């Protein structure tokens, strides 16, 4: 999943800033189940968190 910088900023503004860490080209959201890592890819920010969540649900069953 990829978002524009503006869309990612809107999303991050909904979250508690204490669960967000940033590095150059990387933003990590420390969620209760697992971390969601957003990485800069060209002009968009991308994460594979939805795929990781889906895989975790399949492994749990």
N, C-alpha and C positions, 0 to 999 in steps of 0.2 A: 504494500500500500504506500503510495506517495502523495504528498501534499505540497502545495506551494508554501513559501515562507509565511505568507499572510495567514493562510488557513491553519498552519501549525501554531502560529502565535495565538490565534483565537482559541484553539483547543487548549494550549498550555495555560492560558489565562483563566480557564475554568478550574484548574487544578491547584492544590496547595503547593506553593512554591518550595516548601521544605522537602517535597518528594522528587524534585527535579535537580539534576546536576548537569552541568554543561562543560564541554571541552571544545577545542577547535574542530568544527565539522561533525560534532556528535552531541546529542542531547539524550539523557537517560531519564526515564520516568520510573521511579522505584515504586511499583504497584504492590499490592498485598500478596498476590500470587507469584508474580515474576516481573522482571524488569522489561520495559519496552525501550529499545534503543532506536533512536532516529538518527540516520546518517545523511549528510549532505551528498546528493548525487546529481551533479550538474547544477540545475537551478531549483531542484525539488528536494524535499526531505523525505526519506523512505524508511520504512520499518517492516520487519517480517513478523511482528508481534501477532497479527491475526492468524498466520499460519502456525506459529508456535502454540497459540491457544487451542487451535483445532487439533493439533497433534497431541497435546497434553490431555484433551478430553477423550480422544480415541484410546490412548494408552491407559487411561483410568478405568476404562470399561473392560 
